[in-house]
């Protein structure tokens, strides 16, 4: 089962986040084989981290909750909240398999929170801008709740365009970069 996990930073927690960075990476090392994508988000127009994205393949919702809430930054109070939902990998690959590589161009997390019926459940052929893409689902995968994508785009407006705008109650755009040890 694939899960989308987004830890959103608590205001003023950057110093604590940096202090715990090695513990965070060591924790994530335990999930190396299960990770589909990972990386920090940033405040618009800045270098300050605003959150941490992890897309992970785990056996069940209980394992996903343990993954999200045992994370050292969460335990220490770095994050103000956690979005944890089932997710379906529509590209069939990890971010490390992305043909565009780790660098070059702007990268974004596009988070569409659903309104009404399911949308954007297919991927058009030739979408070389998509790093990771899939629907957000309820724990039993029966209800569509939105869409999460990691995308390379010239700017935030272009990134927003990967979703059908009128089908979402809200669409969040966050600058994002490939995560992991440097």
C-alpha positions as CSV (number, residue, x, y, z in Angstrom):
1,X,0.0,0.0,0.0
2,X,1.4,3.4,-1.0
3,X,1.0,6.4,1.3
4,X,1.6,10.1,0.9
5,X,3.0,11.7,4.0
6,X,3.5,15.5,4.3
7,X,4.9,16.9,7.6
8,X,4.3,20.7,7.7
9,X,6.8,22.6,9.7
10,X,5.8,24.6,12.8
11,X,6.7,28.3,12.5
12,X,10.1,29.0,14.0
13,X,11.2,25.3,14.0
14,X,14.0,25.6,11.4
15,X,16.9,25.5,13.9
16,X,15.4,22.4,15.6
17,X,14.9,20.8,12.2
18,X,18.5,21.4,11.3
19,X,19.7,20.0,14.7
20,X,17.7,16.8,14.0
21,X,18.7,16.4,10.4
22,X,21.1,13.5,10.9
23,X,18.5,11.7,13.1
24,X,15.9,12.2,10.4
25,X,18.1,10.8,7.7
26,X,19.1,7.8,9.8
27,X,15.4,7.2,10.5
28,X,14.6,7.4,6.8
29,X,17.5,5.0,6.0
30,X,15.4,2.3,7.6
31,X,12.8,2.8,4.9
32,X,15.2,3.1,1.9
33,X,13.6,0.2,0.0
34,X,10.0,1.4,0.7
35,X,10.5,5.0,-0.3
36,X,9.0,6.2,-3.6
37,X,9.8,9.8,-3.2
38,X,11.1,12.2,-0.5
39,X,12.3,15.7,0.0
40,X,11.8,19.0,1.7
41,X,9.4,21.8,0.7
42,X,10.3,25.5,1.1
43,X,8.6,28.7,1.8
44,X,7.8,30.5,-1.5
45,X,10.7,32.6,-2.6
46,X,13.0,31.5,0.1
47,X,15.4,28.8,1.4
48,X,13.6,28.2,4.6
49,X,12.1,24.7,4.8
50,X,8.3,24.5,5.2
51,X,7.7,20.8,5.3
52,X,8.8,17.3,4.4
53,X,7.3,15.0,1.8
54,X,7.6,11.2,1.9
55,X,5.8,8.8,-0.4
56,X,6.2,5.3,0.9
57,X,5.0,1.7,0.3
58,X,4.1,0.1,3.5
59,X,2.0,-3.0,4.5
60,X,-1.0,-1.1,6.0
61,X,-2.3,2.1,7.5
62,X,-1.0,1.2,11.0
63,X,2.6,0.9,9.6
64,X,2.1,4.2,7.8
65,X,1.0,6.0,11.0
66,X,4.0,4.5,12.8
67,X,6.3,5.8,10.0
68,X,4.8,9.3,10.2
69,X,4.5,9.8,13.9
70,X,7.7,8.0,15.1
71,X,9.8,10.3,12.8
72,X,12.3,12.2,15.1
73,X,11.3,15.7,13.9
74,X,7.7,14.9,14.6
75,X,8.6,13.5,18.1
76,X,10.6,16.7,18.9
77,X,8.0,19.2,17.7
78,X,9.4,20.3,14.4
79,X,6.0,19.8,12.6
80,X,2.7,21.5,13.3
81,X,0.7,18.8,11.5
82,X,0.9,15.7,9.3
83,X,-1.2,14.9,6.2
84,X,-1.1,11.1,5.8
85,X,-3.3,9.5,3.1
86,X,-3.3,6.5,0.9
87,X,-1.8,7.2,-2.5
88,X,-1.6,5.3,-5.8
89,X,1.6,5.5,-7.9
90,X,0.3,6.3,-11.4
91,X,3.8,6.5,-13.0
92,X,5.1,3.1,-11.7
93,X,8.5,4.4,-10.6
94,X,10.4,6.1,-7.8
95,X,11.8,9.6,-8.0
96,X,15.2,8.1,-8.5
97,X,14.0,6.6,-11.8
98,X,12.8,10.0,-13.0
99,X,14.4,10.5,-16.4
100,X,14.9,14.3,-15.7
101,X,17.4,13.6,-12.9
102,X,17.9,15.2,-9.5
103,X,18.9,18.7,-10.7
104,X,17.8,21.3,-13.3
105,X,14.7,23.3,-13.4
106,X,12.2,24.2,-10.6
107,X,10.5,21.4,-8.7
108,X,7.2,21.6,-6.9
109,X,4.8,19.7,-4.7
110,X,1.3,20.1,-6.1
111,X,-1.3,19.1,-3.6
112,X,-4.9,19.2,-4.8
113,X,-7.6,18.7,-2.2
114,X,-10.7,17.2,-3.8
115,X,-14.1,18.6,-4.1
116,X,-16.8,16.2,-5.4
117,X,-16.1,13.5,-7.9
118,X,-12.7,12.0,-8.7
119,X,-10.5,13.9,-11.1
120,X,-7.1,13.5,-12.8
121,X,-7.0,9.7,-12.5
122,X,-5.0,9.2,-15.7
123,X,-1.7,10.4,-16.9
124,X,-1.3,11.7,-20.4
125,X,1.6,10.0,-22.4
126,X,4.7,12.1,-22.7
127,X,4.4,13.9,-19.3
128,X,8.2,14.2,-18.8
129,X,7.5,16.9,-16.2
130,X,6.0,14.5,-13.7
131,X,8.4,13.1,-11.0
132,X,5.7,11.4,-9.0
133,X,1.9,11.5,-9.5
134,X,-1.2,9.9,-8.0
135,X,-4.5,10.2,-6.3
136,X,-4.9,10.7,-2.6
137,X,-7.3,8.2,-1.1
138,X,-9.1,7.1,2.1
139,X,-7.5,4.4,4.2
140,X,-9.6,1.7,2.4
141,X,-8.8,3.3,-1.0
142,X,-12.5,3.6,-1.8
143,X,-12.8,7.4,-1.7
144,X,-10.9,9.9,-3.8
145,X,-9.7,12.8,-1.7
146,X,-7.4,14.6,-4.1
147,X,-4.2,14.4,-6.0
148,X,-0.5,14.8,-5.1
149,X,2.2,15.3,-7.6
150,X,5.9,16.2,-7.7
151,X,6.6,18.1,-10.9
152,X,9.3,20.0,-12.7
153,X,7.9,23.2,-14.1
154,X,9.1,26.7,-15.0
155,X,7.1,28.3,-12.2
156,X,4.3,27.7,-9.7
157,X,1.5,28.6,-12.1
158,X,2.8,26.0,-14.6
159,X,3.0,23.4,-11.9
160,X,-0.6,24.1,-10.9
161,X,-1.6,23.3,-14.4
162,X,-1.0,19.6,-13.9
163,X,-4.4,19.5,-12.3
164,X,-7.9,20.3,-13.5
165,X,-8.3,23.4,-11.4
166,X,-12.1,23.5,-11.2
167,X,-12.2,20.0,-9.7
168,X,-10.4,20.9,-6.5
169,X,-11.5,22.8,-3.4
170,X,-7.9,24.0,-3.0
171,X,-4.6,23.5,-4.7
172,X,-1.4,24.1,-2.8
173,X,1.9,24.7,-4.6
174,X,5.2,24.3,-2.6
175,X,8.7,24.6,-3.9
176,X,10.3,21.1,-3.5
177,X,13.6,19.4,-4.0
178,X,14.8,15.8,-4.1
179,X,15.6,14.7,-0.6
180,X,18.0,12.4,1.1
181,X,21.6,12.5,2.2
182,X,23.8,15.0,0.3
